[in-house]
Amino acid sequence: MTGEHTLDRAYKVPSLRNVAERAPYMNAGQFATLADVLDHYNRAPAAATGHSELRPLRLKAVELRQLEAFLRTLSGPVVAIEPAPARRSQ
């Protein structure tokens, strides 16, 4: 609708499928690796301008590595599965 501002500054969040294959990261491409993104959210630095709602995650180094490993498991080819043929009733 014209004149509505409900989606001003809204972002369409992409799927996490194949996230490890889609560098650079963030809306301006400012991070080269998943580890950089996780570090950013873990520290939650103050916004350069304006207000940030980020809060530090306070994850340990091992937890960050585990989270990155999990995100890497979301990569793989998209496989189309043929539906099973319908069974005939006797």
C-alpha positions in Angstrom: 0.0 0.0 0.0 1.1 3.5 -0.7 2.0 5.5 2.3 2.5 2.6 4.7 5.7 2.5 6.6 5.5 -0.8 8.4 8.3 -2.3 6.4 10.6 0.7 6.3 14.2 -0.5 6.9 13.1 -4.1 6.9 15.3 -6.9 5.6 14.3 -10.1 4.1 16.3 -12.6 6.0 17.8 -15.3 3.8 17.6 -19.0 4.5 20.5 -20.7 6.3 20.7 -23.4 3.6 24.2 -23.3 2.1 25.2 -20.4 4.4 28.8 -21.5 4.4 28.9 -21.1 0.7 27.6 -17.5 0.5 30.4 -15.2 1.7 30.8 -12.3 2.2 28.3 -12.0 5.0 26.0 -9.3 6.4 24.0 -6.7 4.6 27.1 -4.8 3.4 29.3 -7.9 3.0 31.6 -6.7 5.8 32.5 -10.1 7.1 34.6 -12.6 5.0 34.0 -15.8 7.1 31.3 -17.4 9.3 33.8 -17.1 12.2 33.9 -13.3 11.7 30.0 -13.2 11.8 29.9 -15.3 15.0 32.6 -13.2 16.6 30.6 -10.0 15.8 27.4 -11.4 17.4 29.4 -12.8 20.3 30.9 -9.4 21.1 27.9 -7.3 20.1 29.8 -4.1 19.6 28.1 -0.7 20.0 26.5 0.6 16.8 28.7 3.2 14.9 25.6 5.4 14.7 22.2 5.1 16.2 20.9 2.3 18.5 21.7 -1.4 18.4 19.6 -4.0 20.0 22.4 -6.6 20.0 23.5 -8.1 23.3 26.7 -10.2 23.7 26.2 -13.9 23.4 29.1 -14.6 25.7 29.8 -17.9 24.0 33.1 -19.7 24.7 35.6 -20.4 21.9 34.6 -24.1 21.8 30.9 -23.1 21.5 31.7 -20.7 18.6 33.5 -23.5 16.8 30.6 -25.9 17.4 28.1 -23.3 16.1 30.2 -22.8 13.0 30.5 -26.5 12.5 26.7 -26.8 12.7 26.1 -24.0 10.2 28.5 -25.8 7.8 26.3 -29.0 8.0 23.5 -27.0 6.4 25.4 -27.0 3.1 24.7 -29.5 0.3 23.0 -29.9 -3.0 19.2 -29.5 -3.3 17.9 -32.9 -4.2 14.5 -33.3 -5.9 12.7 -36.4 -4.7 10.3 -38.1 -7.1 7.0 -38.9 -5.5 6.3 -42.6 -5.1 3.9 -44.0 -7.7 0.3 -44.3 -6.6 -0.7 -47.8 -5.6 -3.6 -49.4 -7.3 -6.3 -50.8 -5.1 -7.3 -54.3 -5.8 
